[in-house]
Each structure stands twice: as structure tokens, then as C-alpha cells.
Amino acid sequence: MKSIPYSAQEIFVMAEQIERNGARFYRRAAESTEMSGSRQFLLELAEMEDKHEQTFARMKSELGDHAEADLILDPDDQAAAYLQAMADGHVFDVRANPAELLTGSETMEEILKTAIGLEKDSIVFYLGMKQIVPENLGRDKIEWIITEEMRHVTILSKELAKLKDKLI
């Protein structure tokens, strides 16, 4: 068995960054939206991302005394390959700020479609993360966040459908 080249601490730092990026995206999108209902909707999503970031920060701090947290086992070398691809920016770049994708002239439809893609990217990352975080170090919390992110996709998709219905 191999251990991946990342510690659990580093993985949680990446997860925190993903959530920070999501919150920034939603806040920037809210700033560029003139409709107050849409603005409030986007700000609520930003707050949800803030809460996820806090959850990951708590999980990271709880790792402190767990020596095994620094050596996550990866028997098939799949998690290592995935995390390396992610770290290299081939899957998606956690360091990139998606709020910078926004010019301020996007329609709400464009914002929602971009947000759905970002939420899907985070789900993919967290599914990989879940595979390498041991049960005793918070896998259930990662499952909860995956469920939350899936709920975000549903919320965004419903909002997109409502928007399209209004345009018809």
C-alpha cells in the first residue's frame, strides 16, 4: 500500500479553498445582479459555502492529534493519481478564483449555469476526498457536505428552470 503525497491537513486546506472560492463567486455574482430576489438568493448560497468552509476548518483542527492523519492509505494508487491531477489543475484548479470568471455583464441564466458546473466540480473533489479520509477522521462529515453540494445543484437547477419559465 502506498500513501498519497498529501496529508489529510492539506486535503482539508484544499476543501476550505473550494468553499471560499464558491462563496466569493456567489458574492461577486450577487454584486452584479440588479434583481433583489436574485441577489438575496446568491448571498444565501454564499453563506452556505461559508458554513461548509467552517466545517472543513473544524475537521482539520480535529485532526491535530491523529498521527495516522498524515499517512492516508491508497491501495490502488487511484486517490494519489486523482489528487495529483487535481493539484496540477487538470481536473480543476482549487487555487483559481471562479469569481474572476465573472465580468459583471452575465445574465442570471449564465451565472446559474456556471454555478451548477462549479458545484459539480466540488462534488467530484469531495467524492475523491471521501475515499481517502478514514471513518474516524470525519468521512461522515464529508458525506454530509456532498449531500449539501448536491442540494445546491438542485436549488440552482430549480432556479434556472423558474428563470427559463419566465422567459417563455
C-alpha atoms as a printed R data frame, in Angstrom:
    type eleno elety resid chain resno       x      y       z
1   ATOM     1    CA   MET     A     1   0.000  0.000   0.000
2   ATOM     2    CA   LYS     A     2   1.120  3.484  -0.777
3   ATOM     3    CA   SER     A     3   0.390  6.694   0.986
4   ATOM     4    CA   ILE     A     4  -0.670  9.677  -1.045
5   ATOM     5    CA   PRO     A     5   1.724 12.638  -1.281
6   ATOM     6    CA   TYR     A     6  -0.735 14.840   0.604
7   ATOM     7    CA   SER     A     7  -1.561 14.893   4.268
8   ATOM     8    CA   ALA     A     8  -5.154 14.959   5.438
9   ATOM     9    CA   GLN     A     9  -4.431 18.504   6.618
10  ATOM    10    CA   GLU     A    10  -3.529 19.539   3.054
11  ATOM    11    CA   ILE     A    11  -6.660 17.937   1.652
12  ATOM    12    CA   PHE     A    12  -8.808 19.841   4.134
13  ATOM    13    CA   VAL     A    13  -6.992 23.057   3.204
14  ATOM    14    CA   MET     A    14  -7.945 22.388  -0.449
15  ATOM    15    CA   ALA     A    15 -11.553 21.741   0.568
16  ATOM    16    CA   GLU     A    16 -11.627 25.001   2.534
17  ATOM    17    CA   GLN     A    17 -10.307 26.814  -0.545
18  ATOM    18    CA   ILE     A    18 -13.015 25.323  -2.747
19  ATOM    19    CA   GLU     A    19 -15.665 26.588  -0.344
20  ATOM    20    CA   ARG     A    20 -14.040 30.039  -0.101
21  ATOM    21    CA   ASN     A    21 -13.957 30.201  -3.888
22  ATOM    22    CA   GLY     A    22 -17.637 29.273  -4.064
23  ATOM    23    CA   ALA     A    23 -18.590 31.952  -1.544
24  ATOM    24    CA   ARG     A    24 -16.566 34.552  -3.480
25  ATOM    25    CA   PHE     A    25 -18.255 33.531  -6.708
26  ATOM    26    CA   TYR     A    26 -21.758 33.866  -5.256
27  ATOM    27    CA   ARG     A    27 -20.964 37.232  -3.634
28  ATOM    28    CA   ARG     A    28 -19.474 38.608  -6.848
29  ATOM    29    CA   ALA     A    29 -22.468 37.350  -8.812
30  ATOM    30    CA   ALA     A    30 -24.808 38.978  -6.287
31  ATOM    31    CA   GLU     A    31 -22.988 42.302  -6.717
32  ATOM    32    CA   SER     A    32 -23.586 42.221 -10.457
33  ATOM    33    CA   THR     A    33 -27.267 41.295 -10.216
34  ATOM    34    CA   GLU     A    34 -29.803 44.069 -10.253
35  ATOM    35    CA   MET     A    35 -32.804 41.968  -9.202
36  ATOM    36    CA   SER     A    36 -33.044 41.972  -5.400
37  ATOM    37    CA   GLY     A    37 -34.566 38.479  -5.256
38  ATOM    38    CA   SER     A    38 -31.702 37.048  -7.274
39  ATOM    39    CA   ARG     A    39 -29.176 38.972  -5.202
40  ATOM    40    CA   GLN     A    40 -30.588 37.554  -1.956
41  ATOM    41    CA   PHE     A    41 -30.656 34.032  -3.444
42  ATOM    42    CA   LEU     A    42 -26.969 34.260  -4.366
43  ATOM    43    CA   LEU     A    43 -25.991 35.708  -0.978
44  ATOM    44    CA   GLU     A    44 -27.745 32.816   0.773
45  ATOM    45    CA   LEU     A    45 -25.706 30.378  -1.312
46  ATOM    46    CA   ALA     A    46 -22.533 32.256  -0.313
47  ATOM    47    CA   GLU     A    47 -23.470 31.830   3.346
48  ATOM    48    CA   MET     A    48 -23.955 28.089   2.824
49  ATOM    49    CA   GLU     A    49 -20.455 27.881   1.342
50  ATOM    50    CA   ASP     A    50 -19.107 29.826   4.353
51  ATOM    51    CA   LYS     A    51 -20.635 27.209   6.654
52  ATOM    52    CA   HIS     A    52 -19.039 24.382   4.657
53  ATOM    53    CA   GLU     A    53 -15.653 26.111   4.920
54  ATOM    54    CA   GLN     A    54 -16.101 26.327   8.690
55  ATOM    55    CA   THR     A    55 -16.978 22.624   8.816
56  ATOM    56    CA   PHE     A    56 -13.773 21.716   6.973
57  ATOM    57    CA   ALA     A    57 -11.743 24.048   9.204
58  ATOM    58    CA   ARG     A    58 -13.189 22.302  12.266
59  ATOM    59    CA   MET     A    59 -12.446 18.883  10.785
60  ATOM    60    CA   LYS     A    60  -8.874 19.956  10.011
61  ATOM    61    CA   SER     A    61  -8.337 21.206  13.550
62  ATOM    62    CA   GLU     A    62  -9.731 17.948  14.971
63  ATOM    63    CA   LEU     A    63  -7.064 16.025  13.039
64  ATOM    64    CA   GLY     A    64  -4.322 17.646  15.104
65  ATOM    65    CA   ASP     A    65  -3.504 14.739  17.390
66  ATOM    66    CA   HIS     A    66  -4.147 11.911  14.934
67  ATOM    67    CA   ALA     A    67  -0.770 10.643  13.769
68  ATOM    68    CA   GLU     A    68  -2.384  8.446  11.129
69  ATOM    69    CA   ALA     A    69  -3.946 11.510   9.512
70  ATOM    70    CA   ASP     A    70  -0.684 12.263   7.744
71  ATOM    71    CA   LEU     A    71  -0.490  8.878   6.059
72  ATOM    72    CA   ILE     A    72  -3.679  8.147   4.209
73  ATOM    73    CA   LEU     A    73  -3.587  4.701   2.638
74  ATOM    74    CA   ASP     A    74  -4.253  4.386  -1.071
75  ATOM    75    CA   PRO     A    75  -4.032  0.707  -2.027
76  ATOM    76    CA   ASP     A    76  -4.705  1.123  -5.762
77  ATOM    77    CA   ASP     A    77  -2.890  4.444  -6.161
78  ATOM    78    CA   GLN     A    78  -6.138  5.933  -7.520
79  ATOM    79    CA   ALA     A    79  -6.527  8.674  -4.923
80  ATOM    80    CA   ALA     A    80  -2.927  9.760  -5.437
81  ATOM    81    CA   ALA     A    81  -3.404  9.975  -9.200
82  ATOM    82    CA   TYR     A    82  -6.659 11.868  -8.806
83  ATOM    83    CA   LEU     A    83  -5.276 14.327  -6.271
84  ATOM    84    CA   GLN     A    84  -2.180 14.888  -8.397
85  ATOM    85    CA   ALA     A    85  -4.343 15.625 -11.452
86  ATOM    86    CA   MET     A    86  -6.436 17.975  -9.346
87  ATOM    87    CA   ALA     A    87  -3.403 19.691  -7.858
88  ATOM    88    CA   ASP     A    88  -1.924 20.152 -11.331
89  ATOM    89    CA   GLY     A    89  -5.125 21.856 -12.447
90  ATOM    90    CA   HIS     A    90  -6.135 19.095 -14.870
91  ATOM    91    CA   VAL     A    91  -9.388 18.328 -13.049
92  ATOM    92    CA   PHE     A    92  -9.990 21.852 -11.799
93  ATOM    93    CA   ASP     A    93  -7.736 24.303 -10.051
94  ATOM    94    CA   VAL     A    94  -8.671 24.915  -6.411
95  ATOM    95    CA   ARG     A    95  -6.361 27.932  -6.390
96  ATOM    96    CA   ALA     A    96  -8.266 29.620  -9.220
97  ATOM    97    CA   ASN     A    97 -10.849 32.135  -8.083
98  ATOM    98    CA   PRO     A    98 -14.066 31.448 -10.046
99  ATOM    99    CA   ALA     A    99 -15.341 34.926  -9.158
100 ATOM   100    CA   GLU     A   100 -12.732 36.206 -11.625
101 ATOM   101    CA   LEU     A   101 -14.694 34.449 -14.376
102 ATOM   102    CA   LEU     A   102 -17.458 36.988 -13.877
103 ATOM   103    CA   THR     A   103 -17.294 40.208 -15.852
104 ATOM   104    CA   GLY     A   104 -20.398 41.726 -14.291
105 ATOM   105    CA   SER     A   105 -22.364 41.536 -17.511
106 ATOM   106    CA   GLU     A   106 -23.544 37.924 -17.159
107 ATOM   107    CA   THR     A   107 -27.220 37.131 -17.218
108 ATOM   108    CA   MET     A   108 -28.710 35.302 -14.259
109 ATOM   109    CA   GLU     A   109 -29.012 32.249 -16.528
110 ATOM   110    CA   GLU     A   110 -25.268 32.336 -17.238
111 ATOM   111    CA   ILE     A   111 -24.495 32.756 -13.542
112 ATOM   112    CA   LEU     A   112 -26.682 29.794 -12.629
113 ATOM   113    CA   LYS     A   113 -25.149 27.550 -15.301
114 ATOM   114    CA   THR     A   114 -21.631 28.445 -14.173
115 ATOM   115    CA   ALA     A   115 -22.587 27.873 -10.527
116 ATOM   116    CA   ILE     A   116 -24.015 24.432 -11.336
117 ATOM   117    CA   GLY     A   117 -20.719 23.497 -13.004
118 ATOM   118    CA   LEU     A   118 -18.709 24.724 -10.015
119 ATOM   119    CA   GLU     A   119 -20.910 22.796  -7.590
120 ATOM   120    CA   LYS     A   120 -20.499 19.639  -9.685
121 ATOM   121    CA   ASP     A   121 -16.711 20.106  -9.646
122 ATOM   122    CA   SER     A   122 -16.741 20.357  -5.863
123 ATOM   123    CA   ILE     A   123 -18.864 17.196  -5.589
124 ATOM   124    CA   VAL     A   124 -16.332 15.298  -7.703
125 ATOM   125    CA   PHE     A   125 -13.484 16.515  -5.473
126 ATOM   126    CA   TYR     A   126 -15.340 15.608  -2.271
127 ATOM   127    CA   LEU     A   127 -16.219 12.146  -3.582
128 ATOM   128    CA   GLY     A   128 -12.499 11.526  -4.112
129 ATOM   129    CA   MET     A   129 -11.723 13.029  -0.719
130 ATOM   130    CA   LYS     A   130 -14.302 10.783   0.944
131 ATOM   131    CA   GLN     A   131 -12.479  7.726  -0.391
132 ATOM   132    CA   ILE     A   132  -9.251  8.585   1.385
133 ATOM   133    CA   VAL     A   133 -10.445 10.075   4.673
134 ATOM   134    CA   PRO     A   134 -10.812  7.347   7.296
135 ATOM   135    CA   GLU     A   135 -14.162  6.870   9.075
136 ATOM   136    CA   ASN     A   136 -12.719  8.003  12.395
137 ATOM   137    CA   LEU     A   137 -11.452 11.266  10.892
138 ATOM   138    CA   GLY     A   138 -14.752 12.601   9.612
139 ATOM   139    CA   ARG     A   139 -15.854 10.732   6.498
140 ATOM   140    CA   ASP     A   140 -19.479 11.209   7.610
141 ATOM   141    CA   LYS     A   141 -18.997 14.999   7.595
142 ATOM   142    CA   ILE     A   142 -17.679 14.811   4.037
143 ATOM   143    CA   GLU     A   143 -20.744 12.753   3.084
144 ATOM   144    CA   TRP     A   144 -22.907 15.489   4.634
145 ATOM   145    CA   ILE     A   145 -21.147 18.173   2.589
146 ATOM   146    CA   ILE     A   146 -21.524 16.109  -0.602
147 ATOM   147    CA   THR     A   147 -25.244 15.909   0.126
148 ATOM   148    CA   GLU     A   148 -25.310 19.664   0.710
149 ATOM   149    CA   GLU     A   149 -23.486 20.360  -2.547
150 ATOM   150    CA   MET     A   150 -25.917 18.077  -4.374
151 ATOM   151    CA   ARG     A   151 -28.720 20.069  -2.783
152 ATOM   152    CA   HIS     A   152 -27.093 23.242  -4.123
153 ATOM   153    CA   VAL     A   153 -27.152 21.768  -7.647
154 ATOM   154    CA   THR     A   154 -30.852 21.010  -7.173
155 ATOM   155    CA   ILE     A   155 -31.576 24.515  -5.852
156 ATOM   156    CA   LEU     A   156 -29.644 26.121  -8.698
157 ATOM   157    CA   SER     A   157 -31.327 23.884 -11.285
158 ATOM   158    CA   LYS     A   158 -34.787 24.762  -9.958
159 ATOM   159    CA   GLU     A   159 -33.914 28.458 -10.042
160 ATOM   160    CA   LEU     A   160 -32.688 28.058 -13.626
161 ATOM   161    CA   ALA     A   161 -35.925 26.270 -14.591
162 ATOM   162    CA   LYS     A   162 -38.007 29.055 -12.990
163 ATOM   163    CA   LEU     A   163 -35.993 31.641 -14.867
164 ATOM   164    CA   LYS     A   164 -36.493 29.837 -18.171
165 ATOM   165    CA   ASP     A   165 -40.239 29.514 -17.483
166 ATOM   166    CA   LYS     A   166 -40.435 33.291 -17.027
167 ATOM   167    CA   LEU     A   167 -38.744 33.818 -20.373
168 ATOM   168    CA   ILE     A   168 -41.251 31.631 -22.233
